[in-house]
Amino acid sequence: MANLGSLESAIMDVLWEAGNPMRVRELLARLNEDRDLAYTTVQTVAERLVKKGLLVRTPYRNAFRYSTVSSRDEHVAQLMLEALAASADRLPVLARFAHAVEETDALALLDELSRRTGQRRSTT
């Protein structure tokens, strides 16, 4: 993920996969399946993600539970829109993307765009 460190990305992945809010201790247990992290490290990075607007924290007993602000799909789509907005002339960027994307993805995108505009794509 753009502009995220490896631990930030790992925390986001754990929360997206879990699909429910988690306490730091729960995050730590999942993350430590592959690493050896300290509780305070995970807590600090989770708080950094809250400040970046990617996580929200809610009080839960004597701790906080963290959850993502958006789904993985919404987040990735937002990154794509931000990248597109960085270009003054979007058409060449869109054209290059259209030529670079896998054919099955291009067809899926075409179907979604057709639904949006109310047009049907010919299958022949």
N, C-alpha and C positions, 0 to 999 in steps of 0.2 A: 504494500500500500504506500502511496506517495506520502512523503513528509512524515512518516512514522518510523521510529526506531524498531529494531527487531523485537524487543520486549513489548513495546506498545502494540505492535501487530499481533504478537502472540496472545496478549490479553484480549484484544478485540476478537481474535479467532475463537478463543475459549468461550467467550460470552455469546458470540453468534451461534456456535455449535450447541451450547447449553440451552439457549432459547429462554432462559429465565435469569432473574437477578442472582448475583452471587456475592458472598462476603469475601474479603481478602483471603481468609484462611482457605476457603474453597478454591479460589483462583490459584493460590499457592500450591495446593495439593495437585491440581491438574497440571500446572506449569512445571512442577518439580518431577513429573514423570520423565521429563527430558532434560532437566537442568537441576542445578542446586542453588536456588534463590533464597534470599532472606525475606521474611515477612515484610520488613520495612521497605525493602526495595520494591516489592509488588505494590504496596500501599502508596508509595511515592509516585510510581508510574501510573497507577490508577487515578490518582488525584490530578496528575498532569493531563490525562485524557479527559477528565471532567473539565478542566480549564480550557482545553481545546474544543470543548463542545461535543465530544464524541461519546461520552458516558454521562450518566446522571447517577447520583448517589441518593439513597433514601435511608433514613434511620431505621434500624432493625434491632430491637432490644438494646444491647450495649455496643453495637457496631453499626456499620453501614453496609448496605447491599448496593452493588454496582450493576447497571444495565446499560445496554447500548441505546443511543438516541434513535438510531435508524437500523434497518435491516442491512445485511451485507449488500444485497442488490441495490438498495437505495443509496448506500454509501458509494459504491463503485460507479453507479450512474451519475452521482453528483461530481465525483472526480473527473469523469469523462466530460461532463458539461463545463467544468472549470477549465479543463485543458482546451476545449473548443473555444471558450470565451477568451482565451489568451491570444487568439489570432484575430487580427483586424479583418482579414478576408477568410471567412469560414469555408467557402466552397472548395478551395484546393485541399484543405484539411479533410473535409468530408469525402471528397473524391479519393484521396489517398487511402483513407480508412476503408472505404467501400472496396477498393482493389486489394487491400491487405488482409481483410477479414476472411476467415474460412467460408467456403461456399454455403455450408449449412447454416452458419450464423448469419450470413448475408440474406439468405432466404427467410430466416426467422425474423430478421429486422424488417425486411420488406413486408412480410405479413403484418407485423405490428403497425408499421406506417400506413399500410392499406386500411387497417381497422380504424386508425386514428382519422384518416381522411374520408372514410366511408366508401373507399373503392376496393374492389376485389382484384386480386392478382390472378392472371391467367396461368393455369397449370400446364399449358401446352407449350 
